[in-house]
Amino acid sequence: MLAKRLIVCLDVKDGRVVKGVNFVGLRDAGDPVECALRYDAEEADELVFLDITAGHEKRNTAIELARRCAQELSIPFTIGGGVRTVADFEALLRAGADKVAINSAAVRRPELISECANRFGVQAVVLAVDARKVGASWNTFVDGGRTDTGRNALDWIRSAAALGAGEILLTSMDRDGTGNGFDLDLTRRASQIVKLPVIASGGAGTLEHLCEGLEAGASAVLAAGMFHFGKYTVRQAKEFMRTHGINMRPAEELVS
């Protein structure tokens, strides 16, 4: 059985890590590289940086962040936000990102997924899906959660997998930043319809929540605020999951 992963997410706005609730009400959480180095030292499996207000004029900011992280970090990292073209995707990989997350541009032009997968390999392509419950199903939202596409999120995930996405970063907008736990129904359904790794995102507030997300079928769980503001450390979280029978990646020997 493949080991599960614990991923820390760093939402970046204007060069700072921020965290809000339901995509609004942002609080400052520090410098992104300084935060990343702390999580690297605590043995997070991976990091995800999302430029949540990325416009074309800020693309160079994300590239510089990728360069800084590539120089400093020993763990894999993904960068997303505002990636619209194959050239944008390539620039982030060349700057040192291990993977690139795409969202709005892929919804509007799904061929972007296959173009990036064919050129850089499926392992580099992370499809970020922002889903919110609308009636009895979940809709796909774009533009940083501001625009409801009306498209069923599970249908979109299935289509994206066929196009060559290598991984699904699935965020419940309803749960984001609430600390009330992942949307387990959404996580379970997404994990059942595709063979790709699904990252559960949105709502983790306790160590038990992390276990629940993995038990619902996710290959990895992503959290932010519970680590940014000192409620738990990554080491505490990984040890808790191990003691509850979850096959986590091996811990490195602690260096005193």
Secondary structure, DSSP 8 states (H G I E B T S, - for coil): ---BEEEEEEEEETTEEEEEETTEEEEEEE-HHHHHHHHHHTT-SEEEEEETT--GGGHHHHHHHHHHHHHH-SS-EEEESS--SHHHHHHHHHHT-SEEEE-HHHHH-THHHHHHHHHH-GGGEEEEEEEEEETTEEEEEETTTTEEEEEEHHHHHHHHHHHT--EEEEEETTTTTT-S---HHHHHHHHHH-SS-EEEES---SHHHHHHHHHTT-SEEEE-HHHHTSS--HHHHHHHHHHTT--B--------
